[in-house]
Amino acid sequence: MGLRALLLVFVLTLLSGCGYNQIQAKDEATKAAWSEVLNQYKRRADLIPNLVNTVKGYAAQEKEVLIRVTEARAKVGQMNVNAEDAASLAAFQKAQGDLSQALSRLMVVTENYPNLKSDQSFRDLQAQLEGTENRITVARGRFITAVQDYNTYIRQFPQNFTAKMFGHKEKPNFTVENEAQISNAPSVDFGATAPAPASTR
């Protein structure tokens, strides 16, 4: 019994020295960071129906733009993303990028409707969307850093042996191409250029 206990202590010490505990901690950090990414993207998706309905009230004729936003949001909502799978993560990034582009087009269209731009509900939704885009950027940046930290750690000696022993592999991350596409919030210029006042004539 004493020999078994000593052997167990030896094995645990060996695993700890080879980075086992750190691998677990870093793995959990990537999972937590990914959960926050999903949380912020969901927050954006939840804002879109109210945004579309508000725009529709003033610009129902912009049917094609409204449909594109709605369809892009639906596609995002139907996805079952697996952040551990590179193909799944790439598909998720593309869908989110498509939604960002659709939102950009929608916001460009709203510039043609002064009454819509002056609507308090619309302005509130704009502010919430802008804040959410900022949160997405921060959450995505933290995820990128966490994955980079994890991947670097499990490739280093002697942790690489421990990682292989327990099946820990490198995690996929946002690709450069997709990062360039989605790293910026939709081109929603919230008041940077003040619109010309509507004519009262």
Disulfide bonds with the S-S distance in Angstrom:
none
